[in-house]
Amino acid sequence: MSLRTLTLFVISIFSMSAAGAALAGLPKGMMIVGYDGDAWYPYIIKSNNSEWTKVSHLKNPSHLTWQANTGDFYIKGDDGLLYQSNQSSHEVIQIKSNSNAYTQLRAYGNGVMMVELLAGKSRDTTIVTLDHEHQINKIHHQASAQFHPYVYKGDLFYAQVTCRLECDPIIQDVWIKRLTTKNARQLTRLNATSYLHSVDQDKRFGYISSNQSGYYHIARVDIETGEIAWLTKGPVTDSFPSVSINGDLFFTRRTPDGTQLLRMLDAIDGSTGSNLEQIAIPKEIQKIRYLELNH
């Protein structure tokens, strides 16, 4: 091998390594909830390309969300009560409310969305907001039940249950509500159990998980037209699709061999999953039950 050939070879290897290192970086605001063999804990990415940080003072949360821009966690404890905690101080403060029937907390901007179970049951719900002064206000309610609230750039996305009896599976489709005009419209019509978990930065596409094919798979939905592009398939359970600012899509995949954290590099182009990579998580984590990415 000539010196020139050897030099080009070394440069090529170095470039591949550098590209791989860049590819491995994770975005700020990502959180998973993992089981370490003893209990469930949140693990977070504090800044772009940083390592996973275990939030060890928050043990076995029933539901939680992380507001990455403030460092605050909002938690529903296993006692049913609401709490707030900061990643730096570790102080845990109880949030007083007139009801303990809250679930599916999700941070956005300067607030938190929650589902309130009316009469303590999931048959009838309302979507409420929690602000930094711990004031709770109703933001949306329509007949039946709404779940999976997500707010992005002035729009509320939620899953509306339209059939729970004598339908298999339960029919739950995605809706969008303009918070300025209060107008709402149905976004998906899949006759399955579907929910939206994130929206890309330009607000062109939402990313959903749906069991229309029997298994939960990930799809991209055009927010204006409702057109669906399926991104995953097969005998797997794909959940919590979370798109980053640069267009990478992260989600969890459960198989008989366990649960993985995956990244799809070209989800914005409607890929069918050919460009998937497994994301390394702390070795102590045995199971993952939740993923979110809040910008």
Long-range contacts (C-beta under 8 A, 24 or more apart in sequence): 23-277, 24-280, 25-49, 26-50, 26-279, 27-244, 27-245, 27-246, 27-248, 27-293, 28-68, 29-66, 29-68, 29-69, 29-293, 29-294, 29-295, 30-242, 30-250, 30-291, 30-292, 30-293, 31-65, 31-66, 31-68, 31-290, 31-291, 31-292, 31-293, 31-294, 32-252, 32-261, 32-281, 32-285, 32-288, 32-290, 32-291, 33-61, 33-64, 33-288, 33-289, 33-290, 33-291, 34-281, 34-282, 34-284, 34-285, 34-286, 34-287, 34-288, 34-289, 35-285, 35-286, 35-287, 35-288, 35-289, 36-282, 36-284, 36-285, 36-286, 37-284, 37-286, 40-289, 42-66, 42-73, 43-281, 43-282, 43-285, 44-68, 44-87, 46-87, 52-281, 52-282, 53-87, 54-282, 55-87, 57-85, 57-90, 57-92, 58-85, 58-92, 62-103, 63-103, 63-104, 63-105, 64-105, 65-105, 65-106, 65-107, 65-112, 65-292, 65-294, 66-107, 66-292, 66-294, 67-107, 67-112, 67-294, 68-107, 68-294, 68-295, 69-294, 70-110, 72-107, 74-105, 74-107, 74-112, 74-130, 75-105, 76-102, 76-103, 76-105, 82-130, 84-134, 95-130, 95-134, 96-134, 97-134, 97-136, 98-136, 102-128, 104-147, 104-148, 104-149, 106-148, 106-149, 106-150, 106-151, 106-292, 107-294, 108-150, 108-151, 108-152, 108-294, 109-151, 111-151, 113-139, 113-149, 113-150, 113-151, 113-156, 114-149, 115-146, 115-147, 115-148, 115-149, 122-147, 123-164, 127-156, 127-158, 139-179, 140-177, 140-184, 142-184, 146-175, 147-172, 147-195, 148-195, 148-196, 148-197, 150-196, 150-197, 150-198, 150-199, 151-179, 152-198, 152-199, 152-203, 153-199, 153-203, 154-178, 154-179, 154-180, 155-179, 155-199, 155-203, 157-187, 157-196, 157-199, 157-206, 158-196, 159-194, 159-195, 159-196, 160-186, 169-193, 169-211, 174-206, 174-208, 174-221, 176-223, 187-221, 187-223, 187-226, 188-221, 188-226, 188-228, 189-226, 190-228, 196-221, 197-240, 197-241, 197-242, 197-292, 198-241, 198-242, 198-243, 198-293, 199-223, 199-243, 200-243, 200-247, 200-268, 201-243, 201-245, 201-247, 201-295, 205-243, 205-268, 207-241, 207-242, 207-243, 207-249, 207-267, 208-241, 209-238, 209-239, 209-240, 209-241, 209-251, 218-249, 218-251, 218-264, 220-267, 220-268, 220-270, 229-270, 230-272, 231-264, 231-267, 231-270, 231-271, 231-272, 231-273, 232-264, 232-272, 232-273, 233-272, 233-273, 239-291, 240-290, 240-291, 240-292, 242-291, 242-292, 242-293, 243-267, 243-293, 244-293, 245-295, 250-279, 250-291, 250-293, 251-291, 252-288, 252-291, 258-286, 258-287, 259-287, 259-288, 261-288, 261-291
